[in-house]
């Protein structure tokens, strides 16, 4: 078969499209031809992604070097028949794997969401008759009929249209339904300008039409997005990468030190195999921070709840901390940076003179009928001014949209641009003088206007609104200041229209003429024109959110670049960028420029420009990749299916919760419940706070493992009995993470959090200066533990009691160390450091209760081989913790004395 899918049927004349697809618009395809094409092209459906089994997905989360070490320790304890130790270690591994398993599945759901957008049925012309068939049975060359309310079943090159309009916002980002026609467009036309194509999965909102199928299945625009989605890999978050690197180095260290430990025990002290295996298991369990995954999960989960209260719904836990390293935010324009509520901003009348020329400004934004019309001097202008009243009457009468108020908020029932015109009428308290509409000429892409015939008693008037050039062609006069007609000054209007367009405003015009009985009976484009009086033009804009302007300023102060990527026109995008405070001197980069750019040029454009217009899904994806290639950590916002691949590729994908498609939400890491850019800035701030606190928590947790490892090494090197059993080590590790480290999830933000640059994602979560600190603290706590254990064992305490004292010293030192870390580079002996987080004291209280149960509760004594302690033991333990706290404060002063206890630099 010679028939193949083409990528540019929108650029070909209809006869060429029909010839290439071997299609007859009058008879459609025959049964045999349909089967032949079905065999060649396949079904009109998107390929399903391969899914892993539940077991495979669960086992995938055991593929971690730290897990391997713990499983090795479980094997050693099983060989020694220490079954309680074995069971506890395996439970810890299972919990960690389960947490990761429950976070999976986003990509599969996102691809399923795209498939659910497709139409289940279609009306196709087969063997000369119209038939209702399953949409999956369509093939290239089929003739398909469309009606209002239909979902387009495949990509169609339109053959006939009657006032056809389609809702394409999910593909193009345009909030206004696209008017459709049959004329070919340029081969380089962006997706939103391909007016002669109806795209699969979009909704027909008005009119009717027919088209020839030019793309099915994966060859449709939505199919290409589906393919991109399946090919785009989600990136590891910075924290995930850093934890993975940390885990590999820690595993290597554990293996090396375990070998050294066994060799020393065997060769120097002649220990038997059982003793060596227990020492090896103890060391492995001591060195691995089993509580770290739980700590990270709990901290991120609490951050998720905090962000949810501020309208940022987090779908993937690691995304919370990634926000803290975002360097670039790529934002959609409509509804995110702007209100997505069209507003009349300027009015131009021929009958206005003075310092402002012929231009009036309009206050108030959004659909609420609250505001005024002002002249250049700031003086309100009302309906007593005849030209203004006539203009508003035409704009409001030739209009199918109504304002409505629900729950105290103004909205519209109808089309956004018409809603802006009705809001203008409301601001002027306009009441229509014509009570009844008797005839309508609907808007169409060919006519570029809408006209109505209104009647009151015996008076009839024709009102029209639409594209200025179209109404200028149909007008012969204009309205002067006193309401009389004057000859049309076309040059004047063209200059004013060009000026408003340069400001990024959408320009609409209005005209009128007296009506007749003929008009009341029928109204066509031919009967409309010739005697129209041009009334004026209005400039309409989707105004920026005031809070978004402030949020962008905060982002800039925090070292975060904001880029606007929109499907709108370059002029509009640049005008909004100017108002938003985005750097726009370099101008807007258009879709064709991006299409022609190679990878190097794309990286240059991404780095040097902040405004990108008429972009396609491929452009957005390439821009994200280009920024990431430059070392940027990218957050990408979006609401349509066209945004989904870029959202999935970005370090942080942010979907709009109100107007976003389900596909986009499933692809995103974060969903904004209010579609407001300000919420992104708030989320970044929260991400920075969480990252700071995770770093503190890790710096708090690691000395526990370091101290326990050192204790085991000391004991083996000196030939002593182990001061801690593997199960006691697990006890310390888990309760430290689940109680004390939990306090850091509630730690308030550091001062000046949003006045510093984003952290370098290439740097580890724990830097070199912190490693020195961790090592010193580990040795201090280990020395206190070994020293007290040795002393109590020497003075006659039995082994269980001495081990209980040693375990308690570790726990109490951790409780004191919590306050050392809360003020990591400043003095902890300050009221703000001690009492700015009351939850820390609740954690210390919880830890104290748990440790007392460990010491005195018979079931725990039997499980952990612990023993009761007397007052002398408790005093020694408390003094050891206090001494370690004071020494650490001195160590902090020595390490960070250059900062003179200034604000922390985390």
URHU-V666777 format. One record per helix or strand. SS is the DSSP state (A for helix, B for strand). FROM is the first residue (numbers start at 0). TO is the last residue. If there is no record, write none. Layout:
ss;from;to
SS;FROM;TO
SS;FROM;TO
This chain:
ss;from;to
A;8;10
A;13;19
B;28;28
A;30;40
A;53;59
A;64;78
A;82;101
A;105;115
B;120;125
B;128;133
A;134;136
B;142;146
B;150;150
B;154;166
A;168;171
B;177;178
A;190;192
B;196;197
B;202;214
A;216;218
A;220;230
A;237;267
A;272;286
A;290;307
B;311;313
A;318;324
B;327;330
B;337;347
B;358;361
B;372;373
B;379;379
A;385;396
B;401;405
B;408;412
A;415;426
B;435;440
B;448;455
B;458;465
A;467;473
B;474;478
B;484;486
A;489;501
B;505;513
A;516;520
A;524;527
B;531;543
A;545;556
B;560;564
A;569;579
B;587;589
A;590;595
A;598;607
B;610;612
A;616;628
B;633;637
A;640;648
B;651;655
A;661;666
B;669;671
A;676;717
A;725;745
A;752;754
A;767;793
A;798;821
A;830;834
A;837;855
A;857;863
A;870;894
A;896;898
